[in-house]
Amino acid sequence: MPVLRAVWGNADGQNLRRRFKQTEIFEVEGVKVVMTHIGGYPGRYAPGIKRRLTISHPKILVCGHSHILKVIPDRYYSVLTINPGAAGTQGWQKVRTLITLTLDAGVITGCQVIELAPDKEHQFGKILD
């Protein structure tokens, strides 16, 4: 059965803030993940993120906020920084995206970007290579 992991964002109300945390740290298939809404990216991390990376030593940092799709390896912290873009319809984004990864025994492979279809087109969208 799939497991939902989510964090609240800066525009979320109290209902979501009560249900979800600001930061989640978990492990899947031997890969430690830190998930937070405002994380930044290598060279421009948000306040507190460098400390979190130093303490937690994740292999993946998932963050959002900018809604700009990015997958950037940070060799200094040995972490893959991922912003999956925008999956919702609220905001200025015209293209909705998500990212899938294959995780197996501590190894990250198979990164795919999926462009979600507009509401009135094909229900699944298309995979971008």
DSSP file (Angstrom, degrees, kcal/mol; ACC not computed):
  #  RESIDUE AA STRUCTURE BP1 BP2  ACC     N-H-->O    O-->H-N    N-H-->O    O-->H-N    TCO  KAPPA ALPHA  PHI   PSI    X-CA   Y-CA   Z-CA
    1    1 A M              0   0    0      0, 0.0     0, 0.0     0, 0.0     0, 0.0   0.000 360.0 360.0 360.0 132.4    0.0    0.0    0.0
    2    2 A P        -     0   0    0      0, 0.0     2,-0.5     0, 0.0     0, 0.0  -0.262 360.0-139.1 -62.9 148.5    1.4    3.5   -0.9
    3    3 A V        -     0   0    0      2,-0.0     2,-0.5     0, 0.0     0, 0.0  -0.945   8.9-143.1-111.9 128.3    2.5    5.8    1.9
    4    4 A L        +     0   0    0     -2,-0.5     2,-0.4     2,-0.0     0, 0.0  -0.797  20.2 178.1 -91.7 127.6    1.7    9.5    1.7
    5    5 A R        +     0   0    0     -2,-0.5     2,-0.3     2,-0.0    15,-0.1  -0.999  13.2 155.1-127.0 131.1    4.3   11.8    3.0
    6    6 A A        -     0   0    0     -2,-0.4    15,-0.6    29,-0.1     2,-0.3  -0.969  26.9-151.3-150.0 160.5    3.8   15.6    2.8
    7    7 A V  B     -a   21   0A   0     -2,-0.3    15,-0.2    13,-0.2     2,-0.2  -0.926  30.3-105.4-129.8 157.6    4.8   18.8    4.5
    8    8 A W        -     0   0    0     13,-1.9    29,-0.4    -2,-0.3     2,-0.2  -0.541  32.1-143.2 -84.4 153.4    2.8   22.1    4.8
    9    9 A G    >   -     0   0    0     -2,-0.2     3,-1.7    28,-0.1     8,-0.0  -0.595  29.9 -96.4-110.4 173.4    3.7   25.1    2.7
   10   10 A N  T 3  S+     0   0    0      1,-0.3    -2,-0.0    -2,-0.2    -1,-0.0   0.720 122.4  48.3 -64.3 -22.5    3.7   28.8    3.4
   11   11 A A  T 3  S+     0   0    0      2,-0.0    -1,-0.3     0, 0.0     2,-0.2   0.422  88.6 109.3 -97.3   1.2    0.3   29.3    1.8
   12   12 A D    <   -     0   0    0     -3,-1.7    -4,-0.0     1,-0.1     2,-0.0  -0.522  62.8-130.5 -82.1 145.9   -1.4   26.4    3.7
   13   13 A G     >  -     0   0    0     -2,-0.2     4,-2.0     1,-0.1     3,-0.3  -0.114  34.8 -84.5 -84.6-176.1   -3.9   27.1    6.4
   14   14 A Q  H  > S+     0   0    0      1,-0.2     4,-2.1     2,-0.2     5,-0.2   0.791 120.9  63.6 -64.4 -31.4   -4.1   25.7   10.0
   15   15 A N  H  > S+     0   0    0      1,-0.2     4,-1.3     2,-0.2    -1,-0.2   0.941 110.6  37.8 -59.5 -47.0   -6.0   22.5    8.9
   16   16 A L  H  > S+     0   0    0     -3,-0.3     4,-2.9     1,-0.2    -2,-0.2   0.861 113.6  56.5 -72.7 -34.9   -3.0   21.3    6.8
   17   17 A R  H  < S+     0   0    0     -4,-2.0    -1,-0.2     1,-0.2    -2,-0.2   0.814 108.6  47.9 -67.2 -28.9   -0.5   22.6    9.4
   18   18 A R  H  < S+     0   0    0     -4,-2.1    -1,-0.2    -5,-0.2    -2,-0.2   0.832 116.3  43.8 -76.0 -32.3   -2.1   20.5   12.1
   19   19 A R  H  < S+     0   0    0     -4,-1.3     2,-0.3    -5,-0.2    -2,-0.2   0.856 118.6  37.3 -81.6 -36.6   -2.2   17.4    9.8
   20   20 A F  S  < S-     0   0    0     -4,-2.9   -13,-0.2    -5,-0.1     2,-0.1  -0.760  77.3-119.8-118.6 161.9    1.4   17.7    8.4
   21   21 A K  B     -a    7   0A   0    -15,-0.6   -13,-1.9    -2,-0.3     3,-0.1  -0.445  21.3-121.6 -91.2 168.4    4.8   18.8    9.7
   22   22 A Q  S    S+     0   0    0      1,-0.3    15,-0.7   -15,-0.2     2,-0.4   0.836 101.0  20.0 -75.2 -34.6    7.0   21.6    8.5
   23   23 A T  E     -B   36   0B   0     13,-0.2     2,-0.4    14,-0.1    -1,-0.3  -0.999  68.1-163.0-137.7 137.9    9.8   19.0    7.8
   24   24 A E  E     -B   35   0B   0     11,-2.7    11,-3.0    -2,-0.4     2,-0.4  -0.966   2.5-171.0-118.5 137.8    9.7   15.3    7.3
   25   25 A I  E     +B   34   0B   0     -2,-0.4     2,-0.3     9,-0.2     9,-0.2  -0.994  25.2 143.7-127.1 123.8   12.8   13.0    7.6
   26   26 A F  E     -B   33   0B   0      7,-2.2     7,-3.4    -2,-0.4     2,-0.4  -0.935  39.9-124.1-151.7 170.2   12.3    9.4    6.6
   27   27 A E  E     -B   32   0B   0     -2,-0.3     2,-0.4     5,-0.2     5,-0.2  -0.982  19.5-177.8-126.2 136.5   14.1    6.5    4.9
   28   28 A V  E >  S-B   31   0B   0      3,-2.3     3,-2.0    -2,-0.4    78,-0.2  -0.993  73.9 -16.7-133.7 125.2   12.9    4.5    1.9
   29   29 A E  T 3  S-     0   0    0     -2,-0.4    77,-3.0     1,-0.3    78,-0.3   0.848 129.8 -50.0  50.2  39.6   14.7    1.5    0.4
   30   30 A G  T 3  S+     0   0    0     75,-0.2     2,-0.5     1,-0.2    -1,-0.3   0.594 114.2 117.7  78.9  10.9   17.9    2.6    2.3
   31   31 A V  E <   -B   28   0B   0     -3,-2.0    -3,-2.3    76,-0.1     2,-0.3  -0.952  57.3-142.6-114.9 118.6   17.8    6.2    1.1
   32   32 A K  E     -B   27   0B   0     -2,-0.5    27,-2.4    -5,-0.2    28,-1.6  -0.635  21.0-167.0 -81.0 135.7   17.4    8.9    3.7
   33   33 A V  E     -Bc  26  60B   0     -7,-3.4    -7,-2.2    -2,-0.3     2,-0.5  -0.973  15.9-162.0-127.2 135.7   15.1   11.8    2.6
   34   34 A V  E     -Bc  25  61B   0     26,-2.4    28,-2.9    -2,-0.4     2,-0.4  -0.984  15.5-171.2-111.8 128.2   14.6   15.3    4.0
   35   35 A M  E     +Bc  24  62B   0    -11,-3.0   -11,-2.7    -2,-0.5     2,-0.3  -0.982  17.1 147.5-123.7 128.0   11.4   17.0    2.8
   36   36 A T  E     -B   23   0B   0     26,-2.4    28,-0.4    -2,-0.4     3,-0.2  -0.971  46.3-124.9-150.9 159.7   10.5   20.6    3.5
   37   37 A H  S    S+     0   0    0    -15,-0.7    27,-2.4   -29,-0.4     2,-0.9   0.971 101.1  38.8 -75.9 -52.9    8.6   23.3    1.7
   38   38 A I  S    S+     0   0    0      1,-0.2    -1,-0.2    25,-0.2    27,-0.1  -0.836  71.1 130.3-103.3 102.1   11.2   26.1    1.6
   39   39 A G        -     0   0    0     -2,-0.9     7,-1.7    25,-0.3    -1,-0.2   0.641  42.6-155.8-121.9 -27.4   14.6   24.5    1.0
   40   40 A G  E     -F   45   0C   0      5,-0.3     5,-0.3    24,-0.3    -1,-0.2  -0.498  25.2 -91.6  78.5-153.1   16.3   26.3   -1.8
   41   41 A Y  E >   -F   44   0C   0      3,-0.6     3,-3.2    -2,-0.2    41,-0.0  -0.949  56.8 -48.0-155.8 168.8   19.0   24.6   -3.8
   42   42 A P  T 3  S+     0   0    0      0, 0.0    -2,-0.0     0, 0.0    32,-0.0  -0.117 128.5  13.9 -50.0 131.8   22.8   24.2   -3.8
   43   43 A G  T 3  S+     0   0    0     -3,-0.0    -3,-0.0    31,-0.0    31,-0.0   0.189 131.6  53.1  87.2 -16.8   24.5   27.5   -3.4
   44   44 A R  E <  S+F   41   0C   0     -3,-3.2    -3,-0.6    -5,-0.1     2,-0.1  -0.248  71.1 161.9-144.7  50.0   21.2   29.1   -2.3
   45   45 A Y  E     -F   40   0C   0     -5,-0.3    -5,-0.3     1,-0.1     3,-0.1  -0.412  42.2-109.3 -72.5 149.7   19.8   27.1    0.5
   46   46 A A    >>  -     0   0    0     -7,-1.7     3,-2.0     1,-0.2     4,-0.5  -0.325  54.7 -70.8 -69.3 158.8   17.1   28.6    2.8
   47   47 A P  T 34 S+     0   0    0      0, 0.0    -1,-0.2     0, 0.0    -7,-0.0  -0.264 121.4  16.1 -53.9 134.1   18.1   29.4    6.4
   48   48 A G  T 3> S+     0   0    0     -3,-0.1     4,-2.0     1,-0.0     5,-0.1   0.197  96.2 101.6  90.2 -15.7   18.7   26.2    8.5
   49   49 A I  H <> S+     0   0    0     -3,-2.0     4,-2.7     2,-0.2     5,-0.2   0.912  77.9  53.0 -72.2 -41.6   18.9   23.8    5.5
   50   50 A K  H  X S+     0   0    0     -4,-0.5     4,-2.3     1,-0.2    -1,-0.2   0.922 111.3  48.2 -58.1 -42.8   22.7   23.5    5.6
   51   51 A R  H  > S+     0   0    0      1,-0.2     4,-2.5     2,-0.2     5,-0.2   0.916 110.8  50.8 -62.8 -43.0   22.5   22.6    9.3
   52   52 A R  H  X S+     0   0    0     -4,-2.0     4,-2.9     1,-0.2     5,-0.4   0.902 111.1  48.3 -61.9 -41.6   19.8   20.1    8.6
   53   53 A L  H  X S+     0   0    0     -4,-2.7     4,-1.9     1,-0.2    -1,-0.2   0.888 112.3  49.3 -66.0 -38.8   21.9   18.5    5.8
   54   54 A T  H  < S+     0   0    0     -4,-2.3    -2,-0.2    -5,-0.2    -1,-0.2   0.893 118.4  38.5 -67.0 -40.5   24.9   18.3    8.1
   55   55 A I  H  < S+     0   0    0     -4,-2.5    -2,-0.2    -5,-0.2    -3,-0.2   0.912 125.8  34.3 -76.3 -44.5   23.0   16.7   10.9
   56   56 A S  H  < S-     0   0    0     -4,-2.9    -3,-0.2    -5,-0.2    -2,-0.2   0.763  82.0-153.2 -88.0 -27.4   20.8   14.4    8.9
   57   57 A H     <  -     0   0    0     -4,-1.9   -25,-0.2    -5,-0.4    -4,-0.1   0.925  26.3-178.5  52.0  52.1   23.1   13.4    6.0
   58   58 A P        -     0   0    0      0, 0.0   -25,-0.2     0, 0.0    -1,-0.1  -0.367  33.4-145.9 -75.5 160.8   20.2   12.6    3.6
   59   59 A K  S    S+     0   0    0    -27,-2.4    21,-2.7     1,-0.2     2,-0.4   0.646  88.5  38.4 -91.9 -21.1   20.7   11.4    0.1
   60   60 A I  E     -cd  33  80B   0    -28,-1.6   -26,-2.4    19,-0.2     2,-0.5  -0.996  60.3-167.6-133.9 134.7   17.7   13.4   -1.2
   61   61 A L  E     -cd  34  81B   0     19,-2.5    21,-3.4    -2,-0.4     2,-0.5  -0.987  13.2-167.5-115.7 117.7   16.4   16.8   -0.2
   62   62 A V  E     +cd  35  82B   0    -28,-2.9   -26,-2.4    -2,-0.5     2,-0.3  -0.922  20.5 150.5-107.2 126.7   12.8   17.4   -1.6
   63   63 A C        +     0   0    0     19,-2.6   -26,-0.2    -2,-0.5   -25,-0.2  -0.931  18.9 179.7-147.2 170.4   11.5   21.0   -1.4
   64   64 A G        +     0   0    0    -27,-2.4     2,-2.7   -28,-0.4   -24,-0.3   0.116  35.8 118.2-134.3-113.3    9.1   23.2   -3.3
   65   65 A H  S    S+     0   0    0      1,-0.2   -27,-0.1   -27,-0.1   -28,-0.1  -0.335  85.6  54.7  68.1 -59.1    8.1   26.8   -2.8
   66   66 A S  S    S-     0   0    0     -2,-2.7    -1,-0.2     2,-0.1     3,-0.1   0.750  91.7-144.1 -74.4 -21.0    9.4   28.3   -6.1
   67   67 A H        +     0   0    0      1,-0.2     2,-0.6    18,-0.2    19,-0.4   0.669  55.8 134.3  63.1  18.7    7.3   25.7   -8.0
   68   68 A I        -     0   0    0     17,-0.2    17,-0.4    -4,-0.2    -1,-0.2  -0.890  62.3-118.7-102.2 121.1   10.3   25.6  -10.5
   69   69 A L        +     0   0    0     -2,-0.6     2,-0.3    15,-0.2    -5,-0.0  -0.368  47.2 159.0 -60.5 123.5   11.3   22.1  -11.6
   70   70 A K  E     -E   83   0B   0     13,-2.4    13,-3.0    -2,-0.2     2,-0.4  -0.989  27.6-177.1-148.7 140.2   14.9   21.4  -10.5
   71   71 A V  E     +E   82   0B   0     -2,-0.3    11,-0.2    11,-0.2    -2,-0.0  -0.909  24.8 165.9-133.9 106.6   17.0   18.3  -10.0
   72   72 A I  E     -E   81   0B   0      9,-2.9     9,-2.9    -2,-0.4     2,-0.3  -0.976  29.5-140.9-131.3 120.6   20.5   19.3   -8.8
   73   73 A P  E     -E   80   0B   0      0, 0.0     2,-0.6     0, 0.0     7,-0.2  -0.616  11.1-154.4 -76.5 139.3   23.2   17.2   -7.2
   74   74 A D  E  >> -E   79   0B   0      5,-3.1     5,-1.8    -2,-0.3     4,-0.9  -0.929   9.0-173.4-113.7 104.5   25.1   18.9   -4.4
   75   75 A R  T  45S+     0   0    0     -2,-0.6    -1,-0.1     3,-0.2     5,-0.0   0.800  80.3  60.7 -70.3 -29.1   28.5   17.3   -4.2
   76   76 A Y  T  45S+     0   0    0      1,-0.2    -1,-0.2     3,-0.1    -2,-0.0   0.940 119.6  25.9 -64.0 -47.4   29.5   19.1   -1.1
   77   77 A Y  T  45S-     0   0    0      2,-0.2    -1,-0.2    -3,-0.0    -2,-0.2   0.433 103.9-126.9 -94.7  -0.8   26.6   17.7    1.0
   78   78 A S  T  <5 +     0   0    0     -4,-0.9     2,-0.4     1,-0.2    -3,-0.2   0.925  65.9 130.6  53.7  49.5   26.3   14.5   -1.1
   79   79 A V  E   < - E   0  74B   0     -5,-1.8    -5,-3.1    -7,-0.0     2,-0.7  -0.976  59.6-133.6-133.7 144.9   22.6   15.2   -1.6
   80   80 A L  E     -dE  60  73B   0    -21,-2.7   -19,-2.5    -2,-0.4     2,-0.5  -0.891  25.5-151.3 -95.8 114.9   20.3   15.2   -4.6
   81   81 A T  E     -dE  61  72B   0     -9,-2.9    -9,-2.9    -2,-0.7     2,-0.5  -0.776  16.9-173.3 -92.3 125.4   18.2   18.4   -4.3
   82   82 A I  E     +dE  62  71B   0    -21,-3.4   -19,-2.6    -2,-0.5   -11,-0.2  -0.975  22.3 178.0-127.2 126.2   14.8   18.0   -6.0
   83   83 A N  E     - E   0  70B   0    -13,-3.0   -13,-2.4    -2,-0.5   -19,-0.2  -0.971  16.6-159.9-116.6 110.8   12.0   20.5   -6.6
   84   84 A P        -     0   0    0      0, 0.0     2,-0.3     0, 0.0   -15,-0.2   0.505  32.5-129.7 -73.2  -1.0    9.3   18.6   -8.4
   85   85 A G        -     0   0    0    -17,-0.4     2,-0.5   -15,-0.1   -17,-0.2  -0.675  51.0 -30.2  90.9-146.2    7.7   21.8   -9.7
   86   86 A A        +     0   0    0      9,-0.4    11,-1.9   -19,-0.4   -17,-0.1  -0.956  46.4 172.4-117.9 124.4    4.0   22.5   -9.4
   87   87 A A        +     0   0    0     -2,-0.5    -1,-0.1     9,-0.3     9,-0.1   0.624  61.8  74.3-100.7 -17.7    1.4   19.7   -9.4
   88   88 A G  S    S-     0   0    0      2,-0.2     9,-0.1     1,-0.1    -2,-0.0  -0.314  78.1-126.7 -92.5 176.3   -1.6   21.9   -8.5
   89   89 A T  S    S+     0   0    0     -2,-0.1     2,-0.4     7,-0.0    -1,-0.1   0.454  79.1  99.2-100.8  -4.4   -3.6   24.3  -10.5
   90   90 A Q  S    S+     0   0    0      2,-0.0     3,-0.2     0, 0.0     2,-0.2  -0.691  73.0  26.2 -85.6 135.8   -3.3   27.2   -8.1
   91   91 A G  S    S-     0   0    0     -2,-0.4    -5,-0.0     1,-0.1     0, 0.0  -0.622 103.3 -56.4 111.6-171.2   -0.7   29.8   -8.9
   92   92 A W  S    S+     0   0    0     -2,-0.2    -1,-0.1     2,-0.0     2,-0.1   0.537  86.8 118.2 -89.7  -9.2    1.0   31.1  -12.0
   93   93 A Q        -     0   0    0     -3,-0.2     3,-0.1     1,-0.2   -25,-0.0  -0.355  39.8-172.2 -67.9 134.6    2.4   27.8  -13.4
   94   94 A K  S    S+     0   0    0      1,-0.2     2,-0.5    -2,-0.1    -1,-0.2   0.716  74.1  54.7 -94.3 -25.4    1.2   26.8  -16.8
   95   95 A V  S    S-     0   0    0     23,-0.0     2,-0.4    22,-0.0    -9,-0.4  -0.938  72.0-153.2-113.9 129.6    2.8   23.3  -16.7
   96   96 A R  E     +G  116   0D   0     20,-0.6    20,-2.8    -2,-0.5     2,-0.3  -0.860  23.5 174.0-102.0 134.3    2.2   20.9  -13.8
   97   97 A T  E     -G  115   0D   0    -11,-1.9     2,-0.3    -2,-0.4    18,-0.2  -0.902  19.2-175.9-137.5 162.2    5.0   18.4  -13.1
   98   98 A L  E     -G  114   0D   0     16,-1.8    16,-3.0    -2,-0.3     2,-0.4  -0.947  19.1-133.7-147.9 167.3    6.1   15.7  -10.7
   99   99 A I  E     -G  113   0D   0     -2,-0.3     2,-0.4    14,-0.2    14,-0.2  -0.974  11.1-163.1-127.7 138.4    9.2   13.5  -10.5
  100  100 A T  E     -G  112   0D   0     12,-2.5    12,-2.7    -2,-0.4     2,-0.3  -0.929   8.2-172.7-116.3 147.9    9.6    9.8   -9.9
  101  101 A L  E     -     0   0D   0     -2,-0.4     2,-0.6    10,-0.2     9,-0.2  -0.942  22.2-130.6-131.1 154.6   12.8    8.1   -8.8
  102  102 A T  E     -G  109   0D   0      7,-3.3     7,-3.0    -2,-0.3     2,-0.4  -0.949  25.9-171.4-104.3 125.0   13.7    4.4   -8.4
  103  103 A L  E     +G  108   0D   0     -2,-0.6     2,-0.3     5,-0.2     5,-0.2  -0.971  11.7 163.9-118.7 129.3   15.3    3.7   -5.0
  104  104 A D  E >   -G  107   0D   0      3,-2.3     3,-1.6    -2,-0.4   -74,-0.1  -0.891  66.8 -25.3-151.9 116.0   16.8    0.3   -4.3
  105  105 A A  T 3  S-     0   0    0     -2,-0.3   -75,-0.2     1,-0.3     3,-0.1   0.867 127.1 -44.6  51.7  44.9   19.2   -0.7   -1.5
  106  106 A G  T 3  S+     0   0    0    -77,-3.0     2,-0.4     1,-0.2    -1,-0.3   0.483 113.9 117.4  84.1   2.9   20.5    2.8   -1.0
  107  107 A V  E <   -G  104   0D   0     -3,-1.6    -3,-2.3   -78,-0.3     2,-0.5  -0.884  52.5-149.6-109.7 135.6   20.9    3.5   -4.7
  108  108 A I  E     +G  103   0D   0     -2,-0.4     2,-0.3    -5,-0.2    -5,-0.2  -0.907  34.5 142.1-104.3 123.2   19.0    6.3   -6.6
  109  109 A T  E     +G  102   0D   0     -7,-3.0    -7,-3.3    -2,-0.5    -2,-0.0  -0.852  38.1  49.3-142.4 178.8   18.3    5.6  -10.3
  110  110 A G  E     -     0   0D   0     -2,-0.3     2,-0.4    -9,-0.2    -1,-0.1   0.823  58.7-172.2  60.6  42.4   15.6    6.2  -12.9
  111  111 A C  E     -     0   0D   0    -10,-0.2     2,-0.4    -3,-0.1   -10,-0.2  -0.536   8.4-179.9 -69.2 124.4   14.7    9.8  -12.5
  112  112 A Q  E     -G  100   0D   0    -12,-2.7   -12,-2.5    -2,-0.4     2,-0.5  -0.985  22.1-148.4-127.6 139.6   11.7   10.7  -14.6
  113  113 A V  E     -GH  99 128D   0     15,-1.2    15,-3.0    -2,-0.4     2,-0.5  -0.920  16.2-161.7-101.0 128.5    9.9   14.0  -15.0
  114  114 A I  E     -GH  98 127D   0    -16,-3.0   -16,-1.8    -2,-0.5     2,-0.7  -0.955   7.6-150.1-114.2 123.8    6.2   13.6  -15.7
  115  115 A E  E     -GH  97 126D   0     11,-2.8    11,-2.3    -2,-0.5   -18,-0.3  -0.830  21.4-133.9 -91.1 118.3    4.2   16.5  -17.1
  116  116 A L  E     -G   96   0D   0    -20,-2.8   -20,-0.6    -2,-0.7     9,-0.2  -0.491  21.5-115.1 -75.8 140.0    0.7   16.3  -15.9
  117  117 A A        -     0   0    0     -2,-0.2    -1,-0.1     5,-0.2   -22,-0.0  -0.387  32.3-100.2 -72.2 148.3   -2.0   16.8  -18.5
  118  118 A P    >   -     0   0    0      0, 0.0     3,-2.0     0, 0.0    -1,-0.1  -0.309  46.9 -97.0 -59.6 157.5   -4.3   19.8  -18.4
  119  119 A D  T 3  S+     0   0    0      1,-0.3    -2,-0.1    -3,-0.1     0, 0.0   0.755 121.0  44.8 -52.1 -33.3   -7.7   18.9  -16.9
  120  120 A K  T 3  S+     0   0    0      2,-0.0    -1,-0.3     3,-0.0     3,-0.1   0.388 106.0  67.5-100.1   5.1   -9.5   18.3  -20.2
  121  121 A E  S <  S-     0   0    0     -3,-2.0    -4,-0.1     1,-0.3     0, 0.0  -0.174 105.7 -26.8-103.4-158.3   -6.8   16.3  -22.0
  122  122 A H        -     0   0    0      1,-0.1    -1,-0.3    -2,-0.1    -5,-0.2  -0.238  62.2-128.3 -53.7 138.0   -5.4   12.8  -21.4
  123  123 A Q  S    S+     0   0    0      1,-0.2    -1,-0.1    -3,-0.1    -6,-0.1   0.706  98.4  39.3 -68.1 -21.9   -5.9   11.9  -17.8
  124  124 A F  S    S-     0   0    0      1,-0.2     2,-0.2    -8,-0.1    -1,-0.2   0.796  91.0-145.0-102.8 -30.4   -2.3   10.9  -17.1
  125  125 A G        -     0   0    0     -9,-0.2     2,-0.3    -7,-0.1    -1,-0.2  -0.635  29.6 -67.1  96.7-160.6    0.0   13.3  -18.9
  126  126 A K  E     -H  115   0D   0    -11,-2.3   -11,-2.8    -2,-0.2     2,-0.5  -0.966  33.1-119.7-137.2 152.2    3.3   12.5  -20.6
  127  127 A I  E     -H  114   0D   0     -2,-0.3     2,-0.5   -13,-0.2   -13,-0.2  -0.782  24.9-151.7 -91.7 129.3    6.7   11.4  -19.5
  128  128 A L  E      H  113   0D   0    -15,-3.0   -15,-1.2    -2,-0.5    -2,-0.0  -0.876 360.0 360.0-101.6 129.5    9.6   13.8  -20.4
  129  129 A D              0   0    0     -2,-0.5    -1,-0.1   -17,-0.1   -15,-0.1   0.425 360.0 360.0 -95.2 360.0   13.0   12.2  -20.9
